[in-house]
Amino acid sequence: MRADLHSHSNSSDGTEAPAEVMRRAAAAGLDVVALTDHDTVAGHWEASGALPPGLTMLPGTELSCRLDGHSVHLLAYLFDPANERLAGEMAEIRESRLHRARAMVNKLSALGAPVTWEQVSEIAAGGVVGRPHIARAMVQAGVVPTIADAFTPEWIGPGGRAHVARYALDPARAVRLVRAAGGVTVLAHPRGNARGWRIPDEVIEELADAGLTGIEVRHPQQDEPERELLTRIADRLGLVGSGGSDDHGSLTGYRLGTEVAPDGAYERLVEQATGAVPVTA
C-alpha cells in the first residue's frame, strides 16, 4: 500500500487542479492520496469525480493553528464536513486569510512593490488565498527573483515589513474539534517547519492527551535522524507514524509520491475515523 497522505491542489496554494493531482497520484504509482488543502475541502468533489481506477482519495484538510506565536499545521482526515463547529472555524480562518492577504498587498504597495490585489486573485483562481500566491505575484512583478526570496524579513516572512498576522486555532482545540466531527488528526512536519521552529516533545505529548491520532514522521524536510526520533515518540505515545510529500505542484517540484506513509499507517487512521470514508473510483 503506497499512501501519500499530504498533498495540495489549487483549491489552496498548490498549482494543479484537484483532478490533475489525482491523475498525477495514479501516475506516481500511489494506491492512496490524501487531498489536504489549507483550511478547505473545496477540492474534494472534483477530486473524487476524477479518480482513476485503483486509486483511493482520503478526504482531508490542513488546519492552520498557532502556539506561542509559532505556526502549527494539523492534518485532519475523514471528519464530517457538515459539522457546524468545525466548518465554522474553517470558514473563519479562510476569511482571515483573505483580509490578511489584502492587507499584505497594501503594505507591499506602500513599500513600492508593484503587486496588486487583482494579480493575487488571478493567481489564487478562487482557491484559499495564502502567502505563496502573494509570493508568486511578487516574482511576476519582478519584486523578487524567487518565491523563497519573498519569505524573508524584508518582505512577507514572519515579522517582515509586509507581514500581517491572521486568525488560527489553538492546536489542542483543533484536535478536539476534529475528533468531535468524527475525524482523525496528524501533526504535520513537526520537525520540518520551513521557518525553523521544532515542535517540542512536551507539546506533542499534550496534543496526544487532547486526542491527536498521529505524527507525520516522513516528510521531505525531515532528515533520517528526525524521522527515527519522531517514530520513537509516536511509538511511546501510541500514535500513528504517518507520512506524505506535502506536494504543491510546481512550487515544490512535483514531488507527489516521493514520500509515503509507513506500512499500516493509512489503515490505522481509517479505522479510528467515523465522520467520513475514503473515496474510490
SVG drawing of the C-alpha trace seen along z (x, -y; Angstrom):
<svg xmlns="http://www.w3.org/2000/svg" viewBox="-24 -54 44 56">
<polyline fill="none" stroke="black" stroke-width="0.4" points="0.0,0.0 1.6,-3.2 -0.2,-6.1 0.9,-9.7 -1.1,-11.4 -0.3,-15.1 -0.9,-17.0 -2.3,-20.3 -4.2,-21.5 -5.1,-24.9 -8.1,-24.9 -5.5,-26.4 -1.8,-27.0 -1.0,-24.2 -0.6,-24.9 -2.6,-22.0 -6.4,-21.4 -7.7,-18.6 -8.4,-16.4 -4.8,-16.8 -3.5,-15.9 -5.4,-12.6 -4.1,-11.9 -0.5,-12.5 -1.1,-10.4 -2.0,-7.4 0.9,-8.1 3.2,-8.0 2.0,-4.5 0.1,-5.5 -2.7,-3.4 -3.9,-6.2 -3.6,-10.0 -4.9,-12.4 -6.0,-15.8 -5.3,-18.2 -5.7,-21.7 -5.3,-24.5 -8.5,-25.1 -10.8,-23.9 -12.5,-20.8 -13.5,-22.7 -11.4,-20.4 -12.8,-17.1 -15.8,-17.0 -13.7,-17.5 -11.0,-15.1 -13.5,-12.3 -15.1,-12.6 -11.7,-12.3 -10.3,-9.3 -8.6,-6.8 -9.3,-3.1 -7.2,-1.7 -6.7,-5.0 -8.3,-5.9 -8.7,-9.5 -8.5,-10.2 -10.5,-13.4 -8.7,-15.8 -7.5,-19.3 -4.5,-21.0 -5.7,-23.2 -3.9,-26.4 -3.0,-26.5 -0.8,-28.7 1.0,-28.1 3.1,-30.7 3.4,-32.8 4.5,-29.8 2.6,-28.3 1.5,-24.7 -0.2,-22.7 -2.6,-19.9 -3.7,-17.3 -7.3,-16.3 -8.9,-13.4 -12.3,-11.8 -14.2,-14.3 -17.8,-15.2 -17.5,-18.4 -21.0,-19.4 -20.1,-19.6 -21.1,-23.1 -18.4,-23.9 -15.5,-22.7 -16.9,-24.1 -17.4,-27.5 -13.8,-27.6 -12.5,-26.7 -14.7,-29.5 -13.3,-32.0 -9.7,-31.0 -10.4,-31.4 -12.0,-34.8 -9.0,-35.9 -6.6,-34.7 -8.5,-36.9 -8.3,-40.0 -4.6,-39.3 -3.7,-38.9 -5.4,-42.2 -3.5,-43.9 -0.2,-42.5 -0.8,-43.7 -1.5,-47.1 1.8,-47.0 3.7,-45.9 2.3,-48.8 3.3,-51.2 6.8,-49.8 6.9,-50.5 6.3,-46.9 4.1,-46.8 1.8,-44.0 -1.9,-44.4 -4.9,-42.5 -6.0,-41.7 -2.7,-39.8 -3.0,-37.8 -6.7,-37.0 -5.9,-35.8 -3.1,-33.5 -5.3,-32.2 -8.1,-31.5 -10.8,-31.1 -8.7,-29.0 -8.0,-29.8 -5.6,-32.7 -2.2,-32.2 1.2,-33.8 2.5,-31.6 0.0,-33.4 1.4,-36.8 5.0,-35.5 4.2,-34.3 2.7,-37.7 5.9,-39.3 8.0,-37.1 5.8,-38.0 6.1,-41.7 9.9,-41.5 10.0,-42.4 12.0,-39.3 13.8,-36.7 12.3,-33.6 9.4,-32.7 11.8,-31.9 13.1,-35.4 9.7,-36.7 9.6,-34.8 12.2,-36.9 12.0,-39.7 12.5,-42.2 9.1,-41.2 6.4,-38.7 8.3,-36.4 7.2,-36.3 7.9,-39.7 8.7,-41.1 7.9,-44.6 4.8,-43.4 3.8,-40.6 0.3,-40.6 -0.9,-38.1 -4.2,-36.2 -6.5,-34.0 -5.5,-30.5 -6.7,-27.7 -5.1,-26.6 -3.8,-23.1 -5.3,-21.2 -8.6,-22.8 -8.3,-21.9 -7.7,-18.3 -10.8,-18.2 -12.9,-19.8 -11.9,-17.3 -12.5,-14.4 -16.0,-15.7 -16.6,-15.8 -15.6,-12.1 -12.2,-12.7 -8.6,-11.9 -5.6,-14.2 -1.9,-14.0 0.6,-16.7 2.2,-17.9 6.0,-18.1 6.7,-18.7 10.5,-18.9 10.4,-20.1 8.9,-23.6 10.4,-25.8 10.6,-28.7 12.9,-26.6 10.7,-26.0 10.8,-22.5 7.7,-21.5 8.9,-20.3 8.3,-16.8 6.1,-18.1 3.8,-19.8 3.4,-16.6 2.6,-14.8 0.0,-17.5 -1.7,-17.1 -1.7,-13.3 -3.5,-13.8 -6.0,-16.0 -6.7,-13.2 -4.1,-13.5 -4.0,-10.4 -0.6,-10.6 2.6,-12.3 4.0,-12.9 7.3,-11.1 8.1,-11.1 8.3,-14.5 10.7,-15.9 12.0,-18.5 12.7,-15.9 16.0,-14.0 16.6,-10.4 17.6,-11.2 14.5,-13.3 12.4,-10.5 13.8,-8.0 13.3,-10.3 9.7,-11.0 9.0,-7.3 10.2,-6.6 7.9,-9.4 5.0,-8.0 5.5,-4.5 5.9,-5.7 2.7,-7.8 0.7,-5.2 0.4,-7.5 0.3,-6.6 3.5,-7.4 2.3,-8.9 3.9,-10.5 3.5,-12.4 5.1,-14.5 3.4,-17.8 3.3,-18.3 2.3,-21.8 2.8,-21.1 5.3,-23.3 6.1,-25.1 7.7,-22.0 8.9,-20.4 6.1,-17.9 7.1,-15.6 3.8,-13.7 4.5,-10.1 8.2,-10.8 7.2,-10.3 4.7,-7.7 3.3,-6.7 4.8,-3.7 3.1,-0.4 -0.2,-0.2 -0.5,-3.9 -3.3,-4.5 -5.3,-1.6 -4.8,-2.7 -6.1,-6.2 -9.1,-5.0 -10.2,-2.5 -10.3,-5.3 -12.5,-7.7 -16.2,-7.8 -17.1,-11.1 -16.5,-10.1 -15.0,-7.3 -12.2,-7.1 -13.4,-7.6 -12.6,-5.1 -13.2,-5.3"/>
</svg>
